[in-house]
Amino acid sequence: MNEITTQFAHMSELLATLAVKSQNLVDANNRLVIAQMEKQDAEITLTQRTADVYTEGLVQGTNDATRKASLASLTIDECHGVEFAERSLVKARCILTCAEIEYRTITTIINATMAYAPKN
């Protein structure tokens, strides 16, 4: 293979990789949006459950600390749901950051390759 053919093959490979990384970036962004919505849904569920237990008179206790403990025990599943959603959101943010770094790395390599390619 001559030098131009080799460079063309290398550039084609880089562009194919860029296409994959672009799709990974879109997918990661979509996962982030979904994780944000799931966290919001979990928070709404917790708020609704909290209102329900107060409305139904289920919160017991004569002082603030006792009432907080009672509320916590009545909303434990919903609190766990919020915690799980928060962890999922952190994970989605990390995945998006990695996808952004990979995408930028490939674009930097392509730009460098183009800058140093022989001009004919």
Backbone bond lengths (Angstrom), bond angles and torsions (degrees), N, CA, C in turn:
res aa  C-N    CA-C-N  psi(-1)  N-CA   C-N-CA  omega(-1)  CA-C   N-CA-C  phi
1 M - - - 1.451 - - 1.524 109.01 -
2 N 1.305 115.70 140.58 1.452 117.03 176.33 1.530 109.34 -85.38
3 E 1.310 116.01 173.61 1.471 121.65 -173.11 1.521 112.76 -62.90
4 I 1.327 117.60 -40.41 1.465 120.77 -178.91 1.527 110.40 -67.03
5 T 1.317 117.70 -41.41 1.460 121.41 178.18 1.519 110.58 -63.19
6 T 1.313 116.46 -40.97 1.469 120.92 178.26 1.518 111.02 -64.10
7 Q 1.329 116.82 -43.70 1.469 120.66 178.94 1.524 111.10 -64.36
8 F 1.334 115.72 -40.45 1.459 119.84 178.54 1.531 110.82 -62.32
9 A 1.319 116.70 -43.23 1.469 121.04 178.95 1.528 110.29 -63.73
10 H 1.329 115.83 -41.70 1.470 120.35 179.00 1.530 110.12 -63.62
11 M 1.334 116.78 -44.36 1.465 120.44 -179.53 1.532 110.16 -65.62
12 S 1.304 117.94 -39.15 1.472 121.20 177.73 1.524 110.48 -61.22
13 E 1.317 116.13 -41.12 1.472 121.04 178.09 1.532 110.44 -64.32
14 L 1.327 116.59 -43.13 1.471 120.26 178.80 1.529 111.65 -63.70
15 L 1.323 116.49 -41.08 1.466 119.94 179.48 1.533 111.50 -66.77
16 A 1.317 116.37 -36.94 1.469 119.59 176.28 1.530 110.13 -64.99
17 T 1.323 115.91 -40.79 1.468 120.31 177.14 1.520 110.45 -64.18
18 L 1.334 116.64 -40.23 1.468 120.71 178.16 1.526 110.96 -61.44
19 A 1.323 116.86 -39.87 1.466 120.17 178.61 1.531 110.76 -61.61
20 V 1.320 116.58 -42.71 1.471 121.23 178.10 1.518 110.25 -63.94
21 K 1.329 116.49 -45.58 1.472 120.74 -179.04 1.525 110.83 -65.71
22 S 1.323 117.32 -33.66 1.466 120.94 176.49 1.526 110.57 -62.92
23 Q 1.325 115.86 -44.86 1.466 119.95 178.86 1.527 110.49 -66.26
24 N 1.323 117.19 -38.78 1.468 120.41 176.96 1.526 110.76 -60.91
25 L 1.321 116.50 -38.60 1.461 121.64 178.63 1.525 110.78 -64.91
26 V 1.316 116.69 -44.04 1.471 120.88 177.29 1.524 110.11 -62.19
27 D 1.323 116.90 -45.62 1.464 121.01 179.79 1.526 111.50 -61.68
28 A 1.325 116.59 -42.89 1.468 120.49 179.97 1.520 110.85 -64.89
29 N 1.312 116.55 -39.45 1.465 120.20 177.70 1.527 110.75 -64.64
30 N 1.318 116.52 -40.81 1.471 120.62 177.33 1.529 110.97 -62.72
31 R 1.343 116.70 -41.19 1.469 120.14 177.87 1.525 111.08 -63.22
32 L 1.325 116.33 -36.34 1.463 120.00 177.78 1.524 110.88 -64.45
33 V 1.311 116.95 -44.95 1.469 120.90 179.31 1.521 110.19 -61.66
34 I 1.312 117.05 -43.64 1.469 120.95 178.77 1.525 110.53 -62.70
35 A 1.327 116.95 -43.31 1.470 120.68 179.33 1.528 110.94 -63.23
36 Q 1.324 117.28 -38.11 1.464 120.32 177.35 1.528 111.10 -64.58
37 M 1.326 116.00 -41.70 1.468 119.71 178.82 1.530 111.29 -66.76
38 E 1.333 116.85 -39.41 1.466 120.06 179.15 1.523 111.25 -65.82
39 K 1.324 117.07 -36.97 1.468 120.42 176.82 1.526 109.72 -65.31
40 Q 1.309 115.89 -44.36 1.463 119.70 178.61 1.530 110.78 -61.76
41 D 1.311 117.34 -42.51 1.467 121.12 177.30 1.528 111.29 -61.14
42 A 1.324 116.62 -42.06 1.469 120.86 179.63 1.524 110.79 -64.58
43 E 1.321 116.51 -39.49 1.467 120.22 178.47 1.528 111.10 -66.62
44 I 1.320 116.58 -39.03 1.471 120.76 177.57 1.526 109.85 -64.31
45 T 1.331 116.46 -43.19 1.466 120.70 178.21 1.524 110.81 -60.15
46 L 1.329 117.01 -43.39 1.465 120.95 177.91 1.529 110.88 -63.19
47 T 1.306 116.97 -43.85 1.469 120.73 179.29 1.526 111.05 -62.28
48 Q 1.314 116.55 -42.61 1.469 120.68 179.37 1.529 110.95 -65.09
49 R 1.321 115.98 -43.15 1.476 119.82 179.84 1.524 110.24 -64.94
50 T 1.327 117.09 -40.42 1.458 120.88 178.42 1.523 110.34 -61.07
51 A 1.333 116.47 -45.83 1.467 120.30 178.12 1.526 110.49 -61.67
52 D 1.328 116.63 -40.98 1.469 120.58 -179.45 1.529 111.82 -62.57
53 V 1.329 117.27 -45.00 1.469 118.59 -176.84 1.524 110.94 -68.82
54 Y 1.320 117.89 -31.54 1.472 120.03 174.43 1.524 110.39 -70.68
55 T 1.330 116.75 -44.73 1.464 121.20 -179.51 1.523 111.19 -61.63
56 E 1.312 116.91 -39.31 1.464 121.74 -179.02 1.527 112.52 -80.54
57 G 1.313 116.65 -3.43 1.462 120.33 178.17 1.522 113.50 71.01
58 L 1.318 117.14 28.25 1.456 120.58 -176.79 1.529 113.30 -84.98
59 V 1.330 117.12 -19.39 1.465 120.47 -179.96 1.520 107.64 -75.13
60 Q 1.323 114.81 125.07 1.463 119.81 -177.02 1.525 110.00 -116.32
61 G 1.298 115.29 159.24 1.456 121.08 175.02 1.510 112.07 133.51
62 T 1.319 114.29 149.74 1.463 119.69 -178.31 1.525 112.12 -98.74
63 N 1.315 117.35 -13.38 1.468 119.30 176.02 1.524 109.38 -130.73
64 D 1.333 115.13 170.37 1.463 121.07 -174.17 1.527 112.57 -60.52
65 A 1.313 117.06 -42.66 1.468 120.72 -178.04 1.526 111.03 -63.28
66 T 1.297 117.37 -41.85 1.466 121.63 179.97 1.527 110.34 -67.23
67 R 1.334 116.48 -40.91 1.473 119.67 178.78 1.532 110.89 -65.60
68 K 1.333 117.00 -39.50 1.472 120.08 177.73 1.529 111.04 -63.24
69 A 1.323 115.97 -40.97 1.464 120.18 178.02 1.522 110.73 -64.99
70 S 1.313 116.23 -40.73 1.465 120.82 178.59 1.530 110.32 -63.53
71 L 1.328 115.99 -45.73 1.469 120.34 178.80 1.528 110.72 -61.38
72 A 1.317 116.39 -43.17 1.469 120.16 -180.00 1.527 111.29 -60.74
73 S 1.305 116.83 -40.81 1.467 119.20 -179.35 1.530 111.63 -70.22
74 L 1.327 116.80 -29.18 1.465 120.72 -179.76 1.533 112.97 -81.51
75 T 1.316 116.50 -17.53 1.475 120.12 -176.66 1.530 111.70 -120.63
76 I 1.311 116.46 22.48 1.477 119.88 -174.33 1.526 112.35 -61.00
77 D 1.310 118.29 -41.61 1.467 120.26 -179.78 1.526 111.21 -64.07
78 E 1.326 116.09 -42.31 1.458 120.28 179.94 1.538 111.16 -67.56
79 C 1.334 116.55 -37.21 1.474 120.19 176.43 1.522 110.67 -64.27
80 H 1.317 116.48 -40.52 1.469 119.91 176.88 1.527 110.57 -64.37
81 G 1.321 116.12 -36.75 1.470 119.96 176.90 1.518 112.19 -61.21
82 V 1.332 116.75 -41.17 1.462 120.99 177.88 1.528 110.04 -66.67
83 E 1.321 116.97 -43.73 1.472 120.34 179.26 1.531 110.92 -61.12
84 F 1.315 116.97 -43.37 1.462 120.81 178.84 1.527 110.54 -62.36
85 A 1.336 116.15 -43.66 1.466 120.72 179.74 1.532 110.95 -64.27
86 E 1.322 116.92 -37.31 1.470 120.00 177.68 1.523 111.27 -65.11
87 R 1.328 116.86 -41.41 1.470 119.99 177.35 1.530 110.96 -64.77
88 S 1.311 116.78 -39.50 1.462 120.61 177.99 1.529 110.96 -64.16
89 L 1.321 115.92 -36.72 1.455 120.63 178.45 1.531 110.91 -66.59
90 V 1.315 116.99 -42.78 1.470 120.54 177.20 1.528 110.00 -61.55
91 K 1.312 116.64 -43.80 1.465 120.70 179.01 1.526 110.62 -61.92
92 A 1.322 117.39 -42.87 1.469 121.14 179.82 1.525 110.85 -63.95
93 R 1.327 117.21 -38.03 1.470 120.41 177.38 1.527 110.63 -64.58
94 C 1.320 117.00 -40.97 1.472 120.87 178.52 1.520 111.16 -64.23
95 I 1.314 116.72 -43.21 1.460 121.00 179.14 1.527 110.50 -63.05
96 L 1.335 116.79 -40.92 1.460 120.18 177.81 1.526 110.98 -64.05
97 T 1.314 117.27 -42.99 1.462 120.71 178.71 1.525 110.80 -59.83
98 C 1.317 117.09 -44.31 1.475 120.76 177.86 1.521 111.04 -62.17
99 A 1.324 117.23 -42.45 1.466 120.84 179.46 1.529 110.77 -63.81
100 E 1.329 116.77 -39.00 1.467 120.18 177.69 1.527 111.13 -64.18
101 I 1.323 116.16 -43.00 1.469 120.57 179.47 1.527 110.36 -62.96
102 E 1.328 117.50 -44.82 1.463 120.70 179.28 1.525 111.16 -61.70
103 Y 1.324 116.44 -42.91 1.462 120.92 -179.91 1.530 110.23 -62.98
104 R 1.335 116.32 -47.80 1.465 120.09 179.94 1.529 111.85 -63.45
105 T 1.316 116.78 -35.39 1.459 120.14 178.85 1.525 110.75 -62.85
106 I 1.322 116.35 -46.38 1.470 119.92 -179.94 1.530 110.53 -65.33
107 T 1.329 117.97 -42.22 1.471 118.97 179.24 1.528 110.97 -64.48
108 T 1.317 117.50 -35.79 1.466 120.82 177.26 1.526 110.49 -65.23
109 I 1.323 116.39 -42.50 1.469 120.31 178.19 1.525 110.56 -63.26
110 I 1.328 116.81 -42.27 1.470 120.44 178.98 1.527 110.28 -62.98
111 N 1.333 116.12 -45.66 1.464 119.62 179.75 1.531 111.23 -62.04
112 A 1.322 116.22 -41.58 1.464 119.87 179.10 1.525 110.75 -66.00
113 T 1.308 116.40 -40.09 1.463 120.84 178.87 1.527 110.39 -62.92
114 M 1.325 115.67 -43.19 1.461 120.07 179.35 1.529 111.37 -65.97
115 A 1.314 117.00 -38.46 1.463 121.29 -178.00 1.523 111.65 -67.04
116 Y 1.319 116.60 -35.60 1.461 120.39 -176.01 1.526 113.65 -100.47
117 A 1.323 116.04 3.41 1.467 118.46 178.77 1.525 109.05 -71.61
118 P 1.319 116.67 141.38 1.467 118.90 178.48 1.519 110.63 -63.80
119 K 1.309 115.47 138.62 1.471 121.07 179.91 1.515 108.06 -92.48
120 N 1.314 116.74 123.76 1.480 120.94 179.41 1.500 109.88 -118.26
